[in-house]
Amino acid sequence: MRATRWSKPAAFVMAVGLVAAACGSSSKGSSSTTAGATTTAGATTTAGATTTVASGGQVGDVIPKATNQPYGQDATTKTLYKGAGGFQIDTTKCPSDWNPTQGITDKQIDLFISLPKAGPLAGFGLIADGAQSYFNYVNSKGGIGGRNIVLTSKDDGYKPDVTKTNIDEALQAKKYANTLTVLGTPNNLAVWDELNTECMPQLLNGTGAAQWGDVENHPWTTGMQLDYFTEAKLWATWLKGKYPNGAKVAAIVYNNDFGKSYEAGFKSAIKGTNLTLVSEQFHDATTPNLDNQYTTVAATNADVLLLSTTGSFCTQGMAAVEKGSWHPTVIMSGTCGSLAQFFGPLLKQGLTGKGTNIIQTFVDVNDPANANLPIVQAYSSWLPKDSPALDPTKTTYFTGWIFAWYMTEILQQANSYAGGLNRANIMIAARSIDQTSPMLIKGLQSKMNGLKDAYLTEGGQMVTYQVADPAQLGKFVPAGDLLNLEGQLGTYAAVKKALAGS
Amino acid sequence: MAKLTLTERTPAHLAYRLVGWGLAAAALLYLPWFAHTPARIDQYSQVVAYAVAILALNLVIGYSGQISLGHSAFVGIGAYTTVILVADHHWSYFATLPVSFALAFVVGVVVGLPALRIRGLYLAVVTLAVATAFPTLVLKFDSLTNGANGKQAKEKLVPPSWTPFDAHSRFGPVAYRYFVILAIAVVVFVLVRNLLRSRVGRALIASRDNQTSAAVAGVNLPVYRVLVFGMSAAFAGVAGSLLMIYNPQATDGKFGIELAIFLVVALVIGGVATLSGAVPGALAYVFIPYYATQWTDNFGFLKGRPGAASISGVVYGVLLLGFVFLLPGGVIDGLRRLRARIVRVVPNPSWLPTGRAPAPRPDAEDLDPTFPQLTTTNRGNNP
């Protein structure tokens, strides 16, 4: 009897031991996935999809400074705030207990972020660590007018319901000035109505969906990244330069909002040009491979293939092209820019993916050519000093720096506005950004212009993947001129019109 | 040894049961005041909605002895029905409930048809296919479901003016939604309880425990099997609608294979073939990941380490193993055993023809604690 009494607890202990063992190995596994964590099959997420290797970055302030923008509180109507491009905030429309200085004291600014730190997309969680590290850097140099920026991050596992719980709790804690870089399109959609009703700035969303330019209906929400719609317009612009006599284009498109944003952007950009879209093959999230799609588009013998997809489908698409007899110019989604994650698996098949073109917006910290940039030097020396556990070669930390740089820019400007640092001025500043980030590829601007331009980054450099040794990962080299459509997209209303027409 | 022995159907026993139910009802009604923030009330609403889903799954797994890994799809059908009708056709939330019920019932009957021919693992695989297919279908019909970005309804359920809830406060609408969800859940629980105590329920349990003898006794096995699948799916659909009352946003990922598995897990945690097991199961489903993440945020040695939050999944796994090994009957079974040390209920001897009470079972209230397919112990014979 005694033996059976103890057998169950003993079995339990052994089982726990097994879990612990599994945990040990899985943590190793996850660190290898996070290394190149720029995107995943979640398709519409893709926050860190912005790394680059192209030509050098540009000289910009490592810590942005206020530029005396003439915005802020109205001199006569104290509840009215005015910004660039006719953007205004009337705080009488906010809840009666809305506090303009919530989360802002003389010593500290409290910000909130919700993103996956556990689960399949845990790699994106590093953005929060990277952002906090940049804020610590800013704090060590005096902060925002003597105020330290403190970031509270919560895990949502990429589940919109959990994001909502996190955001609700953050709202009800009444101690945060704004949210930043909430990750994932459905996750942001789950909370944006509420945040707009509550007049809580929802800034620099960690997704490239075009919705974040909906300044008319969601004035308190902004994005940061190059949106997929504009990215496809950049493809068309580049192709026009490469094929002045016209070209036939075929596309493999992810059958969701993400893929369709590319489709709509490309179609709207080739109207009236001699580029023709001859075949579009859609694939679902669950399709095992792209063989059928590839066979159909290859039969058209088009000059160009667009891989408007993400995750492992990028790798499959490149592999199909390289193995086949059809040799189109391949343009691939920028969400598949991570070499280790998407090009690495090709090596095992004896393939390389060479010749693939993608759009890049921000500099790559791992490219030796960028090592002398002040921002890269600051990043490489500060990150391990701030927290020895953070490895600067993991580009997702740098993605966190990119988001945090813009947040700091917003806070610096808001602090200089009439009325001082408060949440209305933070929102005004977020819609009036007109300063070039040192992380951007040289020649690009990042600009918001209130009701006229609701997208921050609208340009990029087309780069081609080149391989010297087929057994090693290659590198991206710039192809053609810088592509810049800054200020041309306008607001989400334009995208909606194009989506309805396509 | 029990400190207190109660005889069934005596005033003392009645009072004991009344106090028990009264306490439970009071606790449920008091919960919104116990919460300090509306977000916490929302979590209670989630618990109640998921409890309905677990209860629905229990009908199939616990009471009819079939395995379903596809209930996430039925919850999803209910959720999408509600959110589409509210968002695109401006229905009231309440009017969508019967539609969710009916639609999920029909799909449940269709999915249940294979259950006539196959059992056990094979049925599990078939239903697993349903769970896998559902998110794909959501993406496929994106004109209806809005694809990967999820479908949301702008209009939330707000308290009408005749209720004591202030529609413009932060607590009012949230508490109102909690009580609405709770009221509907209570109705579902009572319906299921009555169903199980009726001829249908006895027929189900009989066919679960011994098909042959049930058939010999006149139970029409095919009809009952399909019917229970349909009913279970319908209640799961209602659970989906309740989730949308709490937060009107449906995404494909929310009703995928993960939910299907976790419903089964929550069922095991709560207790298979117990009605009340749905509540601890749902509590575990909502709160364990939530607190596990919070705890792990506070572990000093993990702080600042990349991927540290993934430990919450491990904590969840360990707890689950703990349940399977140490409390195989689930939380409810554990509580009942605990109670059996204090209170013992014995049958009233006056009912028996001999006038002599038989030896009391450890658990007189259970419909039938044994479920050979899923529980490892047969409590009836366990020393």
Contacts between the chains, C-beta under 8 A, distances in Angstrom:
chain1	res1	chain2	res2	distance
A	8	B	325	5.3
A	8	B	326	6.4
A	9	B	325	7.3
A	9	B	326	6.9
A	11	B	325	5.6
A	12	B	321	6.3
A	12	B	322	6.2
A	12	B	325	3.8
A	12	B	326	6.0
A	15	B	321	4.6
A	15	B	325	6.6
A	16	B	318	5.5
A	16	B	321	6.2
A	16	B	322	7.9
A	19	B	314	6.2
A	19	B	317	5.3
A	19	B	318	5.8
A	19	B	321	6.7
A	20	B	314	7.8
A	23	B	311	7.5
A	23	B	314	4.8
A	26	B	310	7.6
A	27	B	307	6.5
A	27	B	310	7.0
A	30	B	307	5.1
A	30	B	310	6.2
A	31	B	306	6.8
A	31	B	307	6.5
A	34	B	306	6.1
A	34	B	307	6.3
A	43	B	148	6.1
A	44	B	148	5.1
A	44	B	149	6.4
A	117	B	293	7.7
A	117	B	307	7.3
A	117	B	308	7.3
A	117	B	309	3.4
A	117	B	310	7.4
A	118	B	293	6.9
A	118	B	307	7.8
A	118	B	309	4.2
A	118	B	310	4.4
A	118	B	311	7.7
A	118	B	312	5.4
A	118	B	313	5.8
A	119	B	310	7.5
A	119	B	313	7.3
A	122	B	307	5.4
A	122	B	309	6.9
A	122	B	310	5.5
A	123	B	307	8.0
A	125	B	306	7.3
A	125	B	307	6.9
A	125	B	309	6.4
A	126	B	306	5.5
A	129	B	304	6.9
A	129	B	306	6.6
A	154	B	293	7.5
A	155	B	293	4.9
A	155	B	297	7.8
A	155	B	309	4.4
A	155	B	312	7.3
A	157	B	289	7.5
A	158	B	253	7.6
A	159	B	253	7.3
A	159	B	254	7.1
A	160	B	150	6.5
A	160	B	249	6.0
A	160	B	251	5.6
A	160	B	253	7.9
A	160	B	254	6.9
A	161	B	46	7.3
A	161	B	247	6.4
A	161	B	249	7.8
A	161	B	254	6.6
A	162	B	289	8.0
A	162	B	290	7.8
A	164	B	42	7.8
A	164	B	247	5.8
A	164	B	249	7.6
A	165	B	39	5.8
A	165	B	42	6.7
A	165	B	43	6.5
A	165	B	290	7.5
A	168	B	37	7.6
A	168	B	38	6.6
A	168	B	39	3.7
A	168	B	42	6.3
A	169	B	37	6.4
A	169	B	39	4.4
A	172	B	37	4.3
A	172	B	38	6.1
A	172	B	39	5.7
A	172	B	170	7.2
A	173	B	37	7.8
A	185	B	148	7.4
A	185	B	149	5.4
A	186	B	148	7.1
A	186	B	149	5.5
A	186	B	150	4.3
A	186	B	249	7.6
A	186	B	251	4.7
A	186	B	253	7.4
A	189	B	149	5.9
A	189	B	150	6.2
A	189	B	152	6.3
A	189	B	249	7.3
A	190	B	150	7.2
A	190	B	152	7.1
A	190	B	247	7.4
A	190	B	249	5.0
A	193	B	152	7.7
A	193	B	154	6.6
A	209	B	149	7.4
A	255	B	139	6.8
A	255	B	140	7.9
A	255	B	142	7.9
A	256	B	139	5.9
A	256	B	142	6.9
A	256	B	147	5.0
A	256	B	148	4.2
A	257	B	142	7.6
A	257	B	147	5.4
A	257	B	148	5.5
A	257	B	149	5.0
A	258	B	148	6.9
A	284	B	136	6.2
A	284	B	139	6.2
A	284	B	140	6.9
A	285	B	135	7.8
A	285	B	136	6.9
A	285	B	139	5.9
A	285	B	148	7.7
A	286	B	132	7.8
A	286	B	136	5.0
A	387	B	304	4.8
A	389	B	304	5.0
A	389	B	305	4.9
A	389	B	306	6.8
A	390	B	304	7.3
A	390	B	306	7.2
A	391	B	306	8.0
A	394	B	306	7.5
